[in-house]
Structures are given as C-alpha cells and as structure tokens.
Amino acid sequence: MQLSEKAVVRLVPSSPTKLQYSLVLCVLFVEASVYCAMPVYLWFLGSDVAKFAALALVTASSMHSMLNRAAFPSILMCFLVPDAAVFVVISMHSIFREGVTAEATLFAICGLAISAFFVVMLSQSYRKEAQSLEMLEQLQQSQKLDVMGKLTGGIAHDFNNLLSVISGNLQLVPGAASRQEAESLTAEALNAAERCSDLTSKLLSFGQKAPLQPIAVSPTKAFEELERYVRRLFPARIALQFDVEPKTDNVFVDPSALQSALLNLALNSAQAITGRGKISISATQDVIAGRKHVRLTVADDGVGISDSNKNQIFDPFFSTSRDGEGSGLGLSMVKGFAEQSQGSVEVDSQSGVGTAISILLPPTSQIPQEDDRQTAGNLNSIRDPQRYSIALVDDNRQLLRAMAIMLEREGYTVTTYENGSDALEAIACKGGFPDLVLTDAVMPGPVQGWNIVQHVKEHAPNVPTIMISGYAASADEYSKQALAQTDAFLSKPIDLVQLASVVKKQLSLKKAGV
C-alpha cells in the first residue's frame, strides 16, 4: 500500500486539480482502511498476544499520522478516521460479546476518549494550516515590497543619471559658442532620452506588459541589422560570427524588441570575455516535444556563469557588472520578451568555459513585411503634398503640442483635443469626419481612446485610426475589441519620424481605397 501511495503521488503534478487531489485522498483512505483491518482481525482472535499486537499497530498508525501527516488536515483525516473506527469497533465488539460489564464500559469510554482526541487533533491541524497560509501571504507581501524597493531604487538611480545628462546638455545649448556645438549638445540629450526609452521598454518587457507590435521577421534580416550595431560596439579583440541554418522559418515577433533582446545577450557575452574571444550568433530550426521552434542562440567563450548565480540571472536588477554599469534588467527583459512572444529562454553555461543563451520562438509561415519603425528614414523623406485633416487627442499638453507641430510641418491640418470627451463631442457634432484620428489610449475622464476608435469605426469605417500609449492593451474585452479595430498602434515615447511615417502610410492606404 505504501508503494501504491508513492506511485500515485508521483503521477500527480505539484499543483494538482481538485479531481487529482481527490484521487490521492481516496488512495490514502483505502491504504489506511486496509491497514486498520489488520488490528481488528487480530483483536477478534481473542488471545492477549494478538490484542497487544492490534493495539501496537493502531498506536503506530496514529503516531505516524500525527508526526508525518498533521500538516495537511484533509490527508490527516484519511488516516485518523480509520484509526478511530478501530477503537469504536473494538469497544462495540467487547460490549456485544461480554455485555455491559466494567471492562466493556472501560473499552467504550477509552474508544470515545480516543476518538475525541482525534477530533481535537484535526481541529488543531486545520488551525495550523490557516496560520501557515496567513504567514505565507505575509511573507509573499514582504517579498513584493522588497522587490518594489529594489525596483524603485534602481530605476530612480538610472533615470536621475539620464535626466541629469538631458537637463545639463539642454541648459548649455543657449550659451553654445557655435551651431555645431549646439547640435552636439542636443544630440547628447536626444541620446540620453533614447536610453530612458530603452530602460522603460526593459521594465515593460520584464513585467510582460510591453505593447508589442509583432510582424513576420526573417532571422537572416534580423541578424544583418544586428551585425551593423555590434560591429561598431565591440572591440577588435572579439570575433563575431553570424550563422543562419538554411530553411530556417520566420518568426512572428516585434522586430525592435527582438533586436533589443539579441543586443542585450550580445553585450552580456562581450562583458564575459576578458581577453580575446568569440561570440557566435546563430539561428537554427529545432523540434522540442514534437513542436517546431526557431532557436536564436548567442554563445561566447567567456568566463561563464557560476553555479551560485545561475538561479539569479533572470532576477530584476541582478548584475555581476561593476557598479554603475548596466541596470541589471537585460536578461529579465529577454525573458519577458520571449514569454510575451509565446516562446521561452534556455541557458547552457559552464564556469570558465562559456555561455550559450537561446531564445526559442514559434515559427510562422507569414512573409516578412516592412516595419515602419525601420524604414521611416528622415522627416523630409515622408512629406505628403496633399493636405489632410487630422484629429489629435492626448491629455499631455506638451506631447500634444510637439506632435501637432510635427504633423503641421508635414503639411497636415491638425485639430488638437486635450481629453476624450471634447474630441468625441467634436467628432460626433461635425458634419464630416477628419481624414485620420490619432488618439491616446488611456486618458483621464470617462471617454478613453478605445471609445473614440469604436465611435469612428461604427460611423466612418473608412477613416483610419492610430492609437498611442505607454501601457499595454487593457485586459477587458471591450478594449481588446477596440484595439483589434484600430489601424495602427504606437508605443510611447513617440518617435516623430515613426509617427509621420505611420500617418502617411495610413492615409496612403485610405487614398488607395485599401
């Protein structure tokens, strides 16, 4: 019976369903009942030796239950109920066989007392379980607060450094000695702003809340673009090798997030190489548990990951770099991106030998298409001579003004609204809809971007809509439906070149009647 119990328990997962848990309880109850049949049989034999053996077996079973099963009331009950039944059966047998004698009455009193004791033990077990659950909740809450403390502290440190760079350079622009110096200071501020954006993206990817915009991506194309980055970043002592296995499928991912993930892995590999070394970046077709995957691997021959750090590398803000180098969000971001893309991450590392980290992504049969973020070029290349009207909605006045100026420079007629209610009222009351509606997704007040998109698509389905947000899509069904209806979605912070390109693309599609 012990072997059958162990076999059943091994088949049940660590987080069983109610049906699986009930099956285990049934097996344990049957096991205890079969065991308790033995002392009853021995007692009925009548000899003193047999009775002593019967009491010894019941005592052993009770002690075993108290010591090994007391932490789980439902399991404890499976053993104590048959044990209590043994005492009741023995007591009743003595009364029926000998009548109401002093000895039989003593048996009955002992049986009832032992049964009452078992009831008390069960109630204490339930109370301890409740206390344990409460302590576990308190511990989890304490751990959450600890993580939040590290999160806010780390983010505040990185953002303050970057904001100091932005503010410092912009303060120096008015006193610049030449136009070239002013442009250089502005470029440094823009570079720091892009790093702030990258840090925000890492946080969203770590929390698996980044509003990704997946398209079909060719591994070959992704590696070509990545190579242009890393060739400039890495010193000559590090050899780079890119390899794509023939007939490797495309993947359906956000291209910018994929580039960021691969770049983080490559930068980590470069930091792991102290002298001369090699980084290999490869794409292969793989089959795991009968399912096809595309394996993107970044491998190096650096120092490797120590055994003590292997379980921590994906933790937020964990870093083996020197102070001030990196935010410790790189691998957390990689894992968040992979899981958001319906994939996973594998790590193979030996201390002193090297490390290989693979991103496993599901393949797609879709044909790669151009990504507006990568083909936008510069502002002058996307001007449209035709004058279109655009309704622009955002509760941030400064961002609203910046986007309006940019779109007006491109030749569009822009009407701005600082809240969703004014925008929806104006759009509904006017005789005709604008040529394009661009709205923030989440704003103060009762009317959100979702409501505006829904209204436009119901009354003017040929008018393209673009939604922008710094958050992931809302989880409710209405929001998901509106997001599915919008023609384009852009993440904050907004890239003006990207925005102009997307606006032009949507208006071109409208003009072509697509």
N, C-alpha and C positions, 0 to 999 in steps of 0.2 A: 504493500500500500504506500509506503514511503517513496518507493521508486516511481510508482504511478503518479504520485503527487508532484514529484520533481519533474517528470516528463511533461505533465500538463502545464506547470508553471513556466517551463522553458518555451512552450509554444505560444504563451500569451505575451503580447508586447508590453513595454514599460508603461504605456498609457492605454490600458485596455478599455474597450467599450463596456457598457453595462451588461450585455449578454456574455461577453468573455469573462468578466469578473464573476457573474453569477455561476458560470460553468465551473470556475475554480472553487467557489464556495460549495457547490454540490459535491465535487470530488473530495474536498476536505471533510464534509459532513459524512459522506459514505465511508471514508477511511476511518474516522473516529468511531462511527457506529459499529463497523466490523471489529475494530479493536476492543470496544466495550462489550461486545458479545462474549469475549473470552472470559472476563471475570464473572459474568453472570453464569456462564456454563460451569466454571469451577466452583462457584458458590453452591450451585444446585447439587454438586457431587456429595456435599454434606460433611466431608472429613475436615478436621481442623487444618491440616496442611493445605488442602485446596482452598479453604476460606482465607487463610493467610496469604496465599498466592493471589487470590482475587483482590483482596484489599491492597496488596502491594502494586498490582497492575493499575488499579484505579488511582492510587496515590501518585504513581509515576506519571500517569496521563495528566492528572491535574497539575502537578508541578511543571511538567513540560509545557502545558498550555499557559500557565501563569508567567513562566520565565521567557518563553520564546514567541508567544502569540499575543501577549497582553497589549501590545502597542496598537493592534488593529481589532477593534471591538467586534466587527462582523465575523472575522476569522476566529477570534477567541470564542464566540458563541457557537461556532461549528463544532468545537471540541468540548466546551463545558456543558452543553445541552445533553449529549450522550452520557457524559460523566455523571451529571445529576440524575439522569434516568436510571443509571446503575444503582445508585443508593435508594431511589424510590422503589425499584423492582425488588431489591433485596429486603427492604423494610416490609413491603406488602407481602412478599413471599413468607417472611417469618410470621406475620400476623395470621395469614390464612392457614399456615401449617400448624402453628402452636396455639393459636387463639390469642386473646388479649391477656398476655402474661406480662410480667415485669420486663422480661428480656425482649419480648416483641415490641412492647411500648418504647423501650430504650432505643431499639433499632429505628422505630418510626421517628422519634424525636431527633436522633442523630441525622437521619436522612433529611428531614425538614431543615435542620440547622445548616447542614452542608449545602443544601440547595439554596437557602437564603444567603449563605456566604458567597455562593457563585453569583447570585444576583447583584450583591454589593460589589463584587469584583468587576462585573460587567459595567455597572454604572460608573465606577471609578475609571475604567478604561475609556468609556465614552467622554468623561470629563477631561482626561489627559489628552485625548485626541483633539478635543476642541481647543485646549490650551496650546497644544503643539501647532495647530493651524493658525491660531492667533499670533504666536511667536514667529511663525514663518512669514506671515503677512507683514509683521513689524520689521523683520529682517529685510524682506524684499523692499519695503518702503525706504528703509535706511540705505540700502544699496543704491536705490534710484536717486536719492538725494545726494549721495556721494558722487555718483556718475554726473549728475547735473552740476555739482560744484566743480568737478574737473572740466566739464564741458564749457561752462560759462567762463571759468578762469582762463582756459586755453584760448577760447575764441576772443575774449576781451584782450588778451595779450597780443595775439596775431593781428586783430583788427586795429588796435591802437597803434601798433607799429606802422601798418599800411596807411592808416588815416593821417599819421604824422608825416609820412612821405608825401601824400597827396596835398595836405594843407601847406606844408613847408614849401613845396615847389610852386604851388599856385600863388602864395604870398610873395614869392620872389619874381613872378612874371612882370608886375608893373614896373619894377626897377631894373629890368633886364637892359644890358648895355646895347644889345643888338637884336634884330628879329630872329637871327639864328639861335641866340641864347634863349630867347623866349620860347621858341619852338622846342628846344631841347628840354627846358623845364616842363613844358606842357606834356611832352612825350613821356617824361618820367612819371608825371601824375597819372596819365592815362594807363601806363604800365602797372602802377600800383593799384589802380581801380580794377583792372582786369584780374589782378591777383586776388582782390577782395571777392570778385565774382566767382573765381575758381574755388575759393575757400567756402563760399556759400553752396556751390554745387556739390562739393565734397560732403558737406553736412547733410544736404538733402539726399544724396546717394547713400550715405551711411544709414540714415533713417528710412531708406527705401521710399522717400516721398518726392523724389525729383520728378517734375513733369517731363518725362522723356518723350521724344518725338521720333519713334523708330521708323526706319525705312530699310529696304533691302540694300545690304552693303557687301561688296566684294572684298574678301580678305586681301587679295592682291592690291587693290586700290588703297585699302586702309594702310597696308604696310608701306606703300610708296609714299603716302603723305606723312606717316610716322617717321620714315627714314630722313625726310627733309628736316624734321625737328631735331632728332637725336644726333645727326651728324654734326650739327652746329654746337650742340651742348656738350658732347663727350670729348675728352682729350684724345690725342692720337695713340696713347698707350693702350686704349681699349678698342679691340677689334669688334666690329659689328657684322653679323651675318643674318640675312633675312631669307627665309625659305618658305614657299607655299607649295604644298603637295598638289600634284596635278589632279584635276577634277574635284577639288575641294568646293563644297557647296557655299552659297552665300548665306549670310546671317541677317536676321531682322532685328536691328538694334538702332539706337540713337548714335549716329556717327561721331558726334562730338564727345559723347560720354565714353564711347569705345576708345577714341583716341586718348582721352584723358586717363582711362584705366590702363591702357598699354604704356603710356608715357610714365605713369607712376611706377609701374613694375620695372620699366627700363631704368628709371632714376634710382630705384632701390638697388637694382643689380649693380649699377655703376658705383654706388656708395659701398657696396660689399667687396669691391675689387680694390685692393690696396696698391698693387703694383701694376704690372702688365697683365691683361686678362682678355676674356672674350665674352661677349653677350650674343646669344643666339635667340632670334625671334622667329617662331615657326607657326604655320597653320597646317593642320592635318585633319583628315576625316577619321572619326572614331565611332565605335559601336559599344555602348555600355548597356547591359541588361536588355539587349535586343533593340535599343533605340539609337538612332544615328545622332551624333553630335559633331560639331566643329570645335576642335581643340586649338586654342590660341595659347602658345606657350612662350614665356620669357625665361630663359635659362642663363646662368652665369657660372663661372668657376671661381667665385669669390670665397669669402670666409664661411659661408653657410649660416644656418640658424641653429643656435644652441638648443639642446633639449629643454632647458628651463624656460625658453622664450617661445617655443612652438605653439603653446596653448594660448599665447597672449598677442600674437602678431595681428589679429583682426580686432583687438580691443581698441576703442576710441582713445586717441592721444597716447597710445603706447608707441614709443620710438626708442631705437638704440642709437640714434644720431646724437651728436653733440648738442648742447643747449643752444637754442636759437636757430637750429637747422631743421626746418620742417615742422608741420603741425601735428604729426602723428595720426593723420586721418587718411593717408594714402591707401593702405590696404583695407581699411574699413570702407572707403569709397569703392574700391574694386569689388569687394564682396557685395555691397549694396547694389551696385550696378548689375552684377551678374545675376543676382537673385531677382531683381526687378525685370530683367530680360529673360526670365524663365530658365536661367542657367545656374551654374554653380562654379566653385573655385576649388582646385586641388593644389596641395603643396607637397613637394618632394625635396627634402633638404637634408644634407649631412654636414655637420660641423667640420670645417676645414676642407671640404670637397666642393661644395657649391649648392645652388638652389635652383629649382625649376618650379615656377608657379603657372598653372594652366587655368584659363577661363574656358569653361565648357558651355557652348551655346547651341540651341536647337537650330537646325538648318532651315532654309526657306527656298522655295522654288521660284520666288519672285525675281524679276530682273532689276538690277540696281538702277536707281534714278538719280538725277542731280539733286544735291542738297543746297537749298538756298543759302545756308549759312557759309558754305564753302565756295560758292560761285558768285557771291554778291559783288566782289570787286571793290570799286570805289564809288562815291556818290555821283560823280559826273557821268559814270557809265550807265546809270539806270534811270536817267531822266526820261519822262514821258511828255511829249509835246501836247497831247490832248489834255484839256483842263477838266478834271473830275472833282466831284464834291465828296468830302469825307466827313463823317460824324465821328469825333474823337472823344472818348469817355474815360476819365480816370480821376480818382479822388485826390491824387497827389498833384498839387498845382504846379510845382516846379517841373516834374516829369511831363505833365500835360503841355506846358509851355515849350519845353525842349522838343517834344515830338511834333508839336504844331509848327514850330519854326522850320524844322527839317522838312516836313511834308510840303509846307508852303514854298520853300526854296525849290522843291521838285516840281512846282507848277500846279499843285492841287489847291482847291478851295476847301479850307478846313474850318469846321464849326466845333468848338470845344464845349464840353459839359463836365462839371466837377462832381456830379453824383448821378446815379442811375435813374432816379425819379424824374429829374429835369430832362434827361436825354430821352427817356421813354415817352414822356408827355410831348416833347417837341416832335419826335419822330411820328407819333400817333396823330398829332394835330395837323401837321403839314400836309399839303396836297400831294406831294410826291416824296418818295424815299430818297436818301442820298445814294450816291453810286457805290459807296462802301461804308461799312460800320466797323470801327475799331474800338473795342471796349475792354476795360479791366474786368477780371473775373470776379473778384471779391472787393466790395466797397461798403462803406457804412450806409445804413438805411435799409429799407425794405426791398428795394429793387437792386438786384445783382446783375452781373454781366450775363448770367445764364438766362435771366428773364428777358433781357434785351435781344439776345440771339434768338430765343424762342419766338418772340413777337415778330422779328424781321422775317424769320423763315416761314411763319404762318401767313403773313400778309404780303411779303415780297420775296418769294423764294429765289429770284434771280439776283438779288443783291448779296454780294459776298460779305462775309463777316470774319473778322480776325479777333481772337481773344488773347489777352496777355495776362500773365500772372506770375507771382513769385512763389505760389503754392502749387501743390499737386492738385489734381482734379478732386472735387468733392466726392464723398463716397455715396451720397444719396442718388437714387435712380433718376430723379429729375435732372440733376447736374450732369450725370453721365449721358443722358439723352441729349441735353443741350450741347455738351462737348462733342458728341458724335455728329451733330448737325453743323457745327461751325466749320468754316472752310480752312482755317489755319490757326495754330496755337503757338505763341511765342513766350519764352520764359524771360522773366526779369533777372538781372538788369538787362534792359533793352539795348541791343546793338543797333545804332541808327542805320548803318549800311544794310544790315539784315532786314530791318523793318521796311526800309524803302524798297528792297528787292522783293519782299513778300507782297507788299501793297501793289507793286507794278505787276507781279505775276497774277494776282487775283483779278485785277482789273483787265489784264490781257485776256484771261480766260473768259471773263464776262463779255468782253467785246467780241470774242470769237464764238460766243454762244455755247461754251462748254459747261 
